Amino acid sequence: MGYIRTAGKIIVTGWVLLTLLSASAWSCVGKTLVIGASGTPQQEILAEMLGLLISERTGTTVKVVSYPSPVDTHQALLKADIDLYVEYTGVGQVTILGRAPLADAAALYQAVKSTYNQELNLIWLKPLGFEARGVVPEGVSAQAAPVVRKDTLKKFPALARLIDKLGGAIDAEAMAGLERAATATTPREAARKFLQAGRFI
């Protein structure tokens, strides 16, 4: 009888722990992430790509919101209206921070990454692998990379590691192909096919 009672307690305790763990998991799934896009086809594709990667891999609800310009998108990020978006290093340095342009891509990335982190509480993740044509003056590097709020990374601890899987995965040729594909279908479908082909989702 004592054995039966003990076994019963173990079963009940296990069931309670499983229930609590399940509730915790569902509470994470119930959160919503908002991704911004700066009003261009390329931005729409990249925002949809990040959204699909996050939702498919984590079950998190993701919403994509478009803004008319990088400045508007940046302000939305500062106000926590959005959680992240893809920015270009040259835009961050010149347009957002109002600082002198840097031609060296690596030095520019490190400069904006450091300043955003220290002064704006924003984190630059790994560059996606391509530079954008016409978003900054000629000769200024414009690597595309996701920028995320620090408090968002605290709410979603695995987010940076997940998004960084796209680091270096989209070269100029791949981006051009995505833009062509998006005109034939939609930015979301073009992004989905790219992620599936690369086994990201």
N, C-alpha and C positions, 0 to 999 in steps of 0.2 A: 504493500500500500504506500509506504514511504517513497519507493522508487517511482511509482505511478505519479504521486503528487509532485515529485521533483521534476520528472519528465514533463509534466503538464506545465510547470512554471517555466521551464526552458522553452517550450513551444510558444507559450504566451509571450514571454520576453522577446523571443526572436521575431514574432509577428509584430509586436509593438515597434521594435527597432526597424523592421522592414517598412512599416507604415510611415515612420518618421523620415526615413531615408527617401522614400518615394515622394513624400510631401515636399521635402527639400528640393528634390530634383525638379518636380513640377513647378515650384516657386521660381526656379531659374528660367524654366521654359516660358513662364508667364510674363517675363520682362519684355519690353519692346525697345528695339534699337532704331534710331533715326539716322539715315545717311543722307547727306546733302550732295547736290550736283549743281555745277555752276553754269547751267544753261546752254551747253554745247552737246552735240551728238556723242563726242568722245566721253564727256563727263557722265552722260546718261548711261553709256555702256559700262563704264567703270563702277558707277554707283550700283547698278543692277548686278554686276559681277560680285561685288563685295556682299551685297544683300543676299544673293543666292548662296554664296559660299557659307555665310554665317547661318542662314536659316536651314539649309540642307544638312550642315554638319552638326548643328547644336539644337535645332528645334526652336530657336529664338524667333519671335515675331520681328520682322524688319519692315520699316517704311522708308521709301525714298522720296525726298522732297527737293524740287528744283528751285534755284534762285537765279536772278538775272545776271549776276556777276560774281567773280571770286571774292570781291570785298563784301558783298551781301552774304555770301556763304560763310566767309570767315567770321563775320559779326554774329551770324546765327550760331556758329560753333562756340564763340565766346559767351553767348547768352544761354547756352545749353538748350537751344531749340533743336539742335542736332547733336549727334554724338561723334560723328566723324565724316570726313569727305576726302577726296583725292585732290591734293594741291601740287603745284609745280614749284620747284626750288627757286627759280628766278622770280616768279610771282611773289613768293613768300618774302624773299629778300628785298626786292625793289618796290613792289606795289603795296604789300602789307606792312613791312617793317620800315620802308622808306630809306633803305641803306644802299650803299654803293654796290653795283653789280660785280659779280665774280665770274671769270671765264672758266676757271677750273671746277669741273663738276663735283669732284670729291670734296674740295675745300668749301664750296658753296653749300653742299648738303650738310656738312658738319656745322657750318655757321648758322644756318637756319634751324637746324635741329637743336643746337645748344641754346640759341636765343629764345625759341618758342618754349623750350623746357623751363628755362630759368625765369623768363619774364611773363609768359602767358599760360603756364601750366598745361601746355599742349605737347603731345608726343608725336614726332615723326617716326613712322615705321619704315621698313626697308623699301627702297625704290623699286618700282614695278619692272623696270628694265628698258624703258624708252624715254626719249625726250620729246616734248610737244613742239610743232612748227608754228610761229607767229604770236605766242602768248606773252613773249618778252622780246626786248630788242635783240637784233641779230648779234651773235657772239656771246650772249648770256646763256648759261646752261639752264635747262628747264626739265629736270628729271621729275617724273610723276611719282608721288608716294602718298600713301594714306596718312592723314593727320587725325589724331584721336585725343579727346579730352582725358586728362588724368583720372578724373572721377569715374569716367566710363570704364577705364581699365580696372579700377578697383571693384566695380560692380560685376565685371565680366573678366575674371583673372586669366582665362585662357584665350582671350580675344586676340591679343598681340601675336601670340604664337601661331594662331590659326591664320590670320591675315598675312603674316610674314611668309607663309607657304607660297604666296604669289610673288614674293621678292625675286626679281630678275626673270620672271616667267613670261613677260610680255615685251618682246622686242619691237622695234619699229615696224617690221614686216607683219608681225602678228597683230599689232594695233591697227594697221591699215586694212588688214583682212577683216578684222572685227567691224570696222566702220563700213566696209562694203557690205558685209553680211547684214548689218543692222538696217541698211536701206532696203534690202530685199525682204526682211522679216520685221523684227523689232529689236531694240537694244537688249531687252531681256532675253529673247531667244538666242541672239548672237552670243551673249555672255554665257548662257547655259550650255550651248554647244562647245564653246571653248573650254569651260570647266570640265565638262564630261570627257572631252577628248584628252585633256591633260590628267584625268582621273583625280581632279580636286574634289569632285562630288560624285 
